[in-house]
Amino acid sequence: MIEILSVTGPASVQDLGRFDQVRFGVGTSGAMDDVALRAGNILLGNDENAAGIEIPMTPFKLRFGRDTAFALTGADVEAEIAGRTIPPWWRTQARAGDVLTLKAMPRGARSYLTVSGGIDVPIVLGSRSTQFRGEFGGLHGRPLQVGDILPCASWSVTIRDLGIEPAEITLARSSAAADETTVRVVIAGEYDGFDAATQQLFWQSSWKITPQSNRYGYRLQGPEVKPTVPIEKRSHGIVPGVIQIPPNGQPIIQMRDAQTSGGYPKIATVISADLWRVGQARLGSRLRFEQTSYADALAAETEKSAYLDRIRASVRLVEECLT
């Protein structure tokens, strides 16, 4: 088991999400950076859907109640355990009573702690992910608090330290500035409702992620982007990644805790292969949108899958050499 000793911000238990419930109006939830969660689970030999802890802010501190293998992936984080420094994208071994401290997160927005066997909270509607709005899943359907005890699966194994190349290096994309993240998008249903000048404004602008952003949606700040004539639509299905334009002309990117329906016009959608990049973009940093085709969006998903395949192969090779 794991005991939470110190927590800042809405840390939560997340797996890859509950995708089979969208038709009932239940959002997907799940890790904002699915690549990082998968990579952590691969390092430990877990099922890739095993639940871990999503940590969006530091400092964060916990105590291991028994010997446990764990991994840290996602954002760069300054971490230590029992006097040892833990590099990013690294797996190692904790002993019973060891305290893990995440001191600072100099780059990125979310770190992921995965443990051998996964966090063993109950499955609710097919997932262990925390759904804040519905107050279910995870631990009591809420952010983690000091004093919380998280059960871990009984499976435990002693492992040797091992690190992998972070996704942001392997899947790197060029950006115009250090504090900008470029993500690929495909045009969405109401794109033609914006005139050519407004469309170009959308593509050419650098959009600031405002403090009002969270797991539900990223609210952006920049020039007003409004349709030629007001578009009023009945509420209809939407998914994470959809970029909606409310009446104030400031885009909203629907994220992992997004509602499953909405009526604002949709100008574009962040492709699945890049949604993790948005999840790792910090408040106050900027986003740029790069138009891509459906075929290239599928190719990008293949690229992400190939990166995960290389991690699987590398971990398997190391384990074979150690046995």
Sequence and secondary structure as in RCSB ss.txt:
>XXXX:A:sequence
MIEILSVTGPASVQDLGRFDQVRFGVGTSGAMDDVALRAGNILLGNDENAAGIEIPMTPFKLRFGRDTAFALTGA
DVEAEIAGRTIPPWWRTQARAGDVLTLKAMPRGARSYLTVSGGIDVPIVLGSRSTQFRGEFGGLHGRPLQVGDIL
PCASWSVTIRDLGIEPAEITLARSSAAADETTVRVVIAGEYDGFDAATQQLFWQSSWKITPQSNRYGYRLQGPEV
KPTVPIEKRSHGIVPGVIQIPPNGQPIIQMRDAQTSGGYPKIATVISADLWRVGQARLGSRLRFEQTSYADALAA
ETEKSAYLDRIRASVRLVEECLT
>XXXX:A:secstr
 EEEEE  S  EEE S  GGGGGGT      S HHHHHHHHHHHT  TT  EEEE SS EEEEESS EEEEEEEE
EEEEEETTEEE SSEEEEE TT EEEEEEEEEEEEEEEEETT B    BTTB   BTTTTBSTTTTS   TT EE
 B S       EE   HHHHT    SSTTEEEEEEEE TTGGGS HHHHHHHHH  EEE TT  SSEEEEESS  
  SS      EE  TTEEE  TTS  EEE TT  SEE S EEEEE GGGHHHHHT  TT EEEEEE  HHHHHHH
HHHHHHHHHHHHHHHHHHHHHH 
